[in-house]
Amino acid sequence: MRESKHFTDMLVERGIKKEWAKLALDSPDRIEKKGDGTRHLIKCIPEFGNRWLRVIVNTATVPETLITAFFDRRVR
């Protein structure tokens, strides 16, 4: 899986540890497939106040590309 520059930049800017993104990729709590060719992998991160990390993957590219990651306040 390829990382976009935006994905890497957002990890740094938002204080998201790469290991948390890997957890979301390897063992997501939820998976949402979107009609725009993306897959959203959602993982609760206990070390960050039980907030929900959303990692978005572009499944239309080969190899698949990590687009962005953020803590999603909308997820409950």
DRENTORKOL-3810 file (N, C-alpha, C; in nm, 4 decimals):
REM DRENTORKOL-3810
@n.u->0.0847; n.v->-0.1165; n.w->0.0000; ca.u->0.0000; ca.v->0.0000; ca.w->0.0000; c.u->0.0901; c.v->0.1239; c.w->0.0000
@n.u->0.0538; n.v->0.2197; n.w->-0.0816; ca.u->0.1330; ca.v->0.3414; ca.w->-0.0983; c.u->0.0774; c.v->0.4525; c.w->-0.0094
@n.u->0.1634; n.v->0.5353; n.w->0.0450; ca.u->0.1216; ca.v->0.6504; ca.w->0.1248; c.u->0.1326; c.v->0.7766; c.w->0.0408
@n.u->0.0239; n.v->0.8532; n.w->0.0351; ca.u->0.0309; ca.v->0.9817; ca.w->-0.0337; c.u->0.1051; c.v->1.0811; c.w->0.0553
@n.u->0.1562; n.v->1.1867; n.w->-0.0048; ca.u->0.2228; ca.v->1.2912; ca.w->0.0722; c.u->0.1242; c.v->1.3532; c.w->0.1702
@n.u->0.0003; n.v->1.3723; n.w->0.1253; ca.u->-0.1020; ca.v->1.4305; ca.w->0.2124; c.u->-0.1215; c.v->1.3439; c.w->0.3372
@n.u->-0.1286; n.v->1.2126; n.w->0.3196; ca.u->-0.1446; ca.v->1.1210; ca.w->0.4327; c.u->-0.0308; c.v->1.1401; c.w->0.5330
@n.u->0.0918; n.v->1.1387; n.w->0.4842; ca.u->0.2090; ca.v->1.1547; ca.w->0.5708; c.u->0.2070; c.v->1.2900; c.w->0.6409
@n.u->0.1743; n.v->1.3950; n.w->0.5664; ca.u->0.1674; ca.v->1.5294; ca.w->0.6244; c.u->0.0613; c.v->1.5377; c.w->0.7337
@n.u->-0.0539; n.v->1.4740; n.w->0.7109; ca.u->-0.1633; ca.v->1.4808; ca.w->0.8079; c.u->-0.1312; c.v->1.4052; c.w->0.9365
@n.u->-0.0570; n.v->1.2955; n.w->0.9266; ca.u->-0.0152; ca.v->1.2251; ca.w->1.0480; c.u->0.0654; c.v->1.3195; c.w->1.1372
@n.u->0.1583; n.v->1.3907; n.w->1.0768; ca.u->0.2429; ca.v->1.4833; ca.w->1.1528; c.u->0.1596; c.v->1.5998; c.w->1.2055
@n.u->0.0837; n.v->1.6635; n.w->1.1173; ca.u->0.0061; ca.v->1.7825; ca.w->1.1544; c.u->-0.0966; c.v->1.7528; c.w->1.2639
@n.u->-0.1571; n.v->1.6349; n.w->1.2582; ca.u->-0.2646; ca.v->1.6007; ca.w->1.3517; c.u->-0.2175; c.v->1.5187; c.w->1.4716
@n.u->-0.0881; n.v->1.4928; n.w->1.4792; ca.u->-0.0330; ca.v->1.4198; ca.w->1.5934; c.u->-0.0777; c.v->1.2748; c.w->1.6003
@n.u->-0.0961; n.v->1.2143; n.w->1.4835; ca.u->-0.1397; ca.v->1.0747; ca.w->1.4757; c.u->-0.0166; c.v->0.9859; c.w->1.4601
@n.u->-0.0008; n.v->0.8924; n.w->1.5513; ca.u->0.1129; ca.v->0.8006; ca.w->1.5432; c.u->0.0918; c.v->0.7030; c.w->1.4277
@n.u->0.2005; n.v->0.6740; n.w->1.3581; ca.u->0.1946; ca.v->0.5801; ca.w->1.2457; c.u->0.1452; c.v->0.4429; c.w->1.2919
@n.u->0.1797; n.v->0.4037; n.w->1.4144; ca.u->0.1356; ca.v->0.2737; ca.w->1.4672; c.u->-0.0168; c.v->0.2704; c.w->1.4828
@n.u->-0.0790; n.v->0.3853; n.w->1.5126; ca.u->-0.2252; ca.v->0.3896; ca.w->1.5229; c.u->-0.2882; c.v->0.3701; c.w->1.3852
@n.u->-0.2299; n.v->0.4332; n.w->1.2836; ca.u->-0.2807; ca.v->0.4158; ca.w->1.1475; c.u->-0.2660; c.v->0.2695; c.w->1.1055
@n.u->-0.1546; n.v->0.2076; n.w->1.1426; ca.u->-0.1333; ca.v->0.0662; ca.w->1.1096; c.u->-0.2365; c.v->-0.0218; c.w->1.1792
@n.u->-0.2704; n.v->0.0106; n.w->1.3041; ca.u->-0.3752; ca.v->-0.0637; ca.w->1.3752; c.u->-0.5080; c.v->-0.0549; c.w->1.3003
@n.u->-0.5407; n.v->0.0651; n.w->1.2533; ca.u->-0.6654; ca.v->0.0834; ca.w->1.1788; c.u->-0.6642; c.v->0.0016; c.w->1.0501
@n.u->-0.5497; n.v->-0.0059; n.w->0.9854; ca.u->-0.5383; ca.v->-0.0832; ca.w->0.8613; c.u->-0.5451; c.v->-0.2334; c.w->0.8872
@n.u->-0.4768; n.v->-0.2784; n.w->0.9914; ca.u->-0.4661; ca.v->-0.4222; ca.w->1.0187; c.u->-0.5867; c.v->-0.4811; c.w->1.0905
@n.u->-0.6489; n.v->-0.4030; n.w->1.1775; ca.u->-0.7626; ca.v->-0.4565; ca.w->1.2542; c.u->-0.8649; c.v->-0.3465; c.w->1.2846
@n.u->-0.9317; n.v->-0.2977; n.w->1.1799; ca.u->-1.0300; ca.v->-0.1909; ca.w->1.2010; c.u->-1.1499; c.v->-0.2406; c.w->1.2820
@n.u->-1.2090; n.v->-0.1495; n.w->1.3598; ca.u->-1.3324; ca.v->-0.1820; ca.w->1.4313; c.u->-1.4517; c.v->-0.1741; c.w->1.3363
@n.u->-1.4407; n.v->-0.0871; n.w->1.2379; ca.u->-1.5460; ca.v->-0.0718; ca.w->1.1363; c.u->-1.4817; c.v->-0.0478; c.w->1.0006
@n.u->-1.5526; n.v->-0.0906; n.w->0.8968; ca.u->-1.5102; ca.v->-0.0640; ca.w->0.7592; c.u->-1.6298; c.v->-0.0079; c.w->0.6849
@n.u->-1.6084; n.v->0.1055; n.w->0.6170; ca.u->-1.7134; ca.v->0.1644; ca.w->0.5342; c.u->-1.6616; c.v->0.1719; c.w->0.3913
@n.u->-1.7347; n.v->0.1097; n.w->0.2990; ca.u->-1.6994; ca.v->0.1187; ca.w->0.1573; c.u->-1.7855; c.v->0.2277; c.w->0.0960
@n.u->-1.7218; n.v->0.3228; n.w->0.0308; ca.u->-1.7915; ca.v->0.4370; ca.w->-0.0272; c.u->-1.7993; c.v->0.4218; c.w->-0.1789
@n.u->-1.8977; n.v->0.4859; n.w->-0.2372; ca.u->-1.9195; ca.v->0.4783; ca.w->-0.3812; c.u->-1.8172; c.v->0.5546; c.w->-0.4636
@n.u->-1.7322; n.v->0.6309; n.w->-0.3976; ca.u->-1.6328; ca.v->0.7102; ca.w->-0.4702; c.u->-1.4993; c.v->0.6371; c.w->-0.4864
@n.u->-1.4989; n.v->0.5064; n.w->-0.4560; ca.u->-1.3762; ca.v->0.4281; ca.w->-0.4723; c.u->-1.2841; c.v->0.4327; c.w->-0.3515
@n.u->-1.3403; n.v->0.4726; n.w->-0.2372; ca.u->-1.2595; ca.v->0.4736; ca.w->-0.1156; c.u->-1.3147; c.v->0.3757; c.w->-0.0135
@n.u->-1.2256; n.v->0.3347; n.w->0.0756; ca.u->-1.2629; ca.v->0.2499; ca.w->0.1888; c.u->-1.2180; c.v->0.3239; c.w->0.3141
@n.u->-1.3091; n.v->0.3361; n.w->0.4105; ca.u->-1.2796; ca.v->0.4057; ca.w->0.5351; c.u->-1.2623; c.v->0.3014; c.w->0.6445
@n.u->-1.1456; n.v->0.3003; n.w->0.7058; ca.u->-1.1134; ca.v->0.2065; ca.w->0.8131; c.u->-1.1148; c.v->0.2846; c.w->0.9441
@n.u->-1.1959; n.v->0.2392; n.w->1.0386; ca.u->-1.2190; ca.v->0.3154; ca.w->1.1611; c.u->-1.1768; c.v->0.2318; c.w->1.2814
@n.u->-1.0987; n.v->0.2945; n.w->1.3692; ca.u->-1.0437; ca.v->0.2232; ca.w->1.4848; c.u->-1.0478; c.v->0.3131; c.w->1.6081
@n.u->-1.0953; n.v->0.2571; n.w->1.7199; ca.u->-1.0922; ca.v->0.3285; ca.w->1.8472; c.u->-0.9488; c.v->0.3240; c.w->1.9006
@n.u->-0.8978; n.v->0.4396; n.w->1.9424; ca.u->-0.7611; ca.v->0.4491; ca.w->1.9942; c.u->-0.7672; c.v->0.4840; c.w->2.1433
@n.u->-0.7575; n.v->0.3825; n.w->2.2307; ca.u->-0.7663; ca.v->0.4069; ca.w->2.3756; c.u->-0.6609; c.v->0.5054; c.w->2.4276
@n.u->-0.5393; n.v->0.5010; n.w->2.3711; ca.u->-0.4316; ca.v->0.5898; ca.w->2.4167; c.u->-0.4577; c.v->0.7360; c.w->2.3838
@n.u->-0.5586; n.v->0.7625; n.w->2.3025; ca.u->-0.5909; ca.v->0.9004; ca.w->2.2636; c.u->-0.7333; c.v->0.9328; c.w->2.3083
@n.u->-0.7654; n.v->0.8943; n.w->2.4307; ca.u->-0.8951; ca.v->0.9271; ca.w->2.4889; c.u->-1.0118; c.v->0.8529; c.w->2.4269
@n.u->-0.9873; n.v->0.7319; n.w->2.3775; ca.u->-1.0910; ca.v->0.6509; ca.w->2.3114; c.u->-1.1541; c.v->0.7222; c.w->2.1923
@n.u->-1.0762; n.v->0.8061; n.w->2.1266; ca.u->-1.1275; ca.v->0.8729; ca.w->2.0059; c.u->-1.1157; c.v->0.7775; c.w->1.8876
@n.u->-1.1957; n.v->0.8041; n.w->1.7851; ca.u->-1.2039; ca.v->0.7176; ca.w->1.6674; c.u->-1.1172; c.v->0.7719; c.w->1.5545
@n.u->-1.0225; n.v->0.6900; n.w->1.5109; ca.u->-0.9345; ca.v->0.7260; ca.w->1.4004; c.u->-0.9934; c.v->0.6724; c.w->1.2707
@n.u->-1.0053; n.v->0.7594; n.w->1.1730; ca.u->-1.0547; ca.v->0.7211; ca.w->1.0403; c.u->-0.9383; c.v->0.7313; c.w->0.9417
@n.u->-0.9074; n.v->0.6207; n.w->0.8746; ca.u->-0.8036; ca.v->0.6170; ca.w->0.7716; c.u->-0.8737; c.v->0.5897; c.w->0.6393
@n.u->-0.8493; n.v->0.6750; n.w->0.5410; ca.u->-0.9174; ca.v->0.6631; ca.w->0.4121; c.u->-0.8194; c.v->0.6128; c.w->0.3068
@n.u->-0.8631; n.v->0.5077; n.w->0.2364; ca.u->-0.7806; ca.v->0.4404; ca.w->0.1362; c.u->-0.8479; c.v->0.4517; c.w->-0.0003
@n.u->-0.7705; n.v->0.4915; n.w->-0.1013; ca.u->-0.8200; ca.v->0.4926; ca.w->-0.2391; c.u->-0.8000; c.v->0.3524; c.w->-0.2955
@n.u->-0.9108; n.v->0.2813; n.w->-0.3178; ca.u->-0.9028; ca.v->0.1431; ca.w->-0.3658; c.u->-0.8963; c.v->0.1347; c.w->-0.5180
@n.u->-0.9096; n.v->0.2496; n.w->-0.5859; ca.u->-0.9085; ca.v->0.2497; ca.w->-0.7320; c.u->-0.7668; c.v->0.2517; c.w->-0.7888
@n.u->-0.6679; n.v->0.2759; n.w->-0.7043; ca.u->-0.5301; ca.v->0.2802; ca.w->-0.7523; c.u->-0.4613; c.v->0.1462; c.w->-0.7275
@n.u->-0.3570; n.v->0.1203; n.w->-0.8057; ca.u->-0.2758; ca.v->-0.0002; ca.w->-0.7863; c.u->-0.1313; c.v->0.0455; c.w->-0.7698
@n.u->-0.0699; n.v->0.0230; n.w->-0.6537; ca.u->-0.1320; ca.v->-0.0326; ca.w->-0.5331; c.u->-0.2280; c.v->0.0685; c.w->-0.4701
@n.u->-0.3096; n.v->0.0198; n.w->-0.3779; ca.u->-0.4018; ca.v->0.1093; ca.w->-0.3085; c.u->-0.3218; c.v->0.2194; c.w->-0.2382
@n.u->-0.3850; n.v->0.3381; n.w->-0.2260; ca.u->-0.3160; ca.v->0.4543; ca.w->-0.1714; c.u->-0.3840; c.v->0.5053; c.w->-0.0456
@n.u->-0.3047; n.v->0.5263; n.w->0.0590; ca.u->-0.3557; ca.v->0.5897; ca.w->0.1804; c.u->-0.3708; c.v->0.7385; c.w->0.1513
@n.u->-0.4924; n.v->0.7895; n.w->0.1668; ca.u->-0.5207; ca.v->0.9284; ca.w->0.1305; c.u->-0.5045; c.v->1.0226; c.w->0.2490
@n.u->-0.5719; n.v->0.9910; n.w->0.3603; ca.u->-0.5678; ca.v->1.0792; ca.w->0.4767; c.u->-0.6063; c.v->1.0023; c.w->0.6013
@n.u->-0.5871; n.v->1.0660; n.w->0.7157; ca.u->-0.6263; ca.v->1.0084; ca.w->0.8445; c.u->-0.6644; c.v->1.1230; c.w->0.9372
@n.u->-0.7679; n.v->1.1001; n.w->1.0173; ca.u->-0.8096; ca.v->1.2030; ca.w->1.1131; c.u->-0.8935; c.v->1.1400; c.w->1.2225
@n.u->-0.8984; n.v->1.2075; n.w->1.3368; ca.u->-0.9858; ca.v->1.1643; ca.w->1.4447; c.u->-1.1237; c.v->1.2199; c.w->1.4154
@n.u->-1.2204; n.v->1.1294; n.w->1.4045; ca.u->-1.3551; ca.v->1.1640; ca.w->1.3594; c.u->-1.4484; c.v->1.1808; c.w->1.4790
@n.u->-1.4891; n.v->1.3037; n.w->1.5037; ca.u->-1.5789; ca.v->1.3341; ca.w->1.6164; c.u->-1.7202; c.v->1.2821; c.w->1.5932
@n.u->-1.7548; n.v->1.2530; n.w->1.4678; ca.u->-1.8912; ca.v->1.2079; ca.w->1.4359; c.u->-1.9158; c.v->1.0624; c.w->1.4729
@n.u->-1.8093; n.v->0.9837; n.w->1.4859; ca.u->-1.8247; ca.v->0.8404; ca.w->1.5136; c.u->-1.8547; c.v->0.8204; c.w->1.6616
@n.u->-1.9529; n.v->0.7378; n.w->1.6881; ca.u->-1.9900; ca.v->0.7037; ca.w->1.8274; c.u->-1.9895; c.v->0.5543; c.w->1.8436
END
